């Protein structure tokens, strides 16, 4: 479980101090699916970085299973990210000179997984996203949707408990967007993941049971229930 308490993030731009997050309180249960939505510059990607341990708050705590990501040492934080958190980015972030299989294997290197096991696990992860015939292809030989599937396989190959996605469909056409979202939702259910996704896309936000709308560094939570039910705003 995640528990964020009073999370504030300030940046300094010249003589100006910008508050990207302003005292955010948020609980994300194990196995939850949460969409973070809001305008550009509203703080949604900053909030995802806090949840992923990619940045630390200026104030407040970000607890994952009782461990405060804001205060633990860098080595322990790096290990925790490697073991528990898979992250998917809008720009795919694949290494252009590596094959799909080699790109997926990179997630297992920090965990000290032996080469033979790395290869087997990477191949299985790519099979699970429908790319069993693309193992030896480099990114330039694949479509945008296929590259995002490689990125998803890379995030999942280490068997994380948490899957974070920052605009994972932002570079994709509408049809490919829907395919990728169906894949992510299926993997969320299959693996019992805690799944947090940042998006500008209202059609994606409507698919989630829970939405955190963030504006000016503050959030409002909405419980949407099953598809087609009226949403219920539960806090600000």
Buried (B, 14 or more C-beta within 10 A) or exposed (E): EBBBBEBBBBEEEEEEEEBBBBBBEBEBEEBBBBBBBBEEEBBBBBBBBBBBBBBBBBBBBBBBEEBBBBEBEEEEBEBBBBEBBBBBBBEBEBEEEBBBBBBBBBBBEEEEBEEEEBBEBBBBBBEBBBBEEBBEBBBEEBEBBBBBBBBBBBBBBBEBBBBBBBBBBBBBEEEBBBBBBEBBBEBBEEBEBBBBBBBBBEEBBBBBBBBBBBBBBBBBBBEBEEEEEEEEEEEE
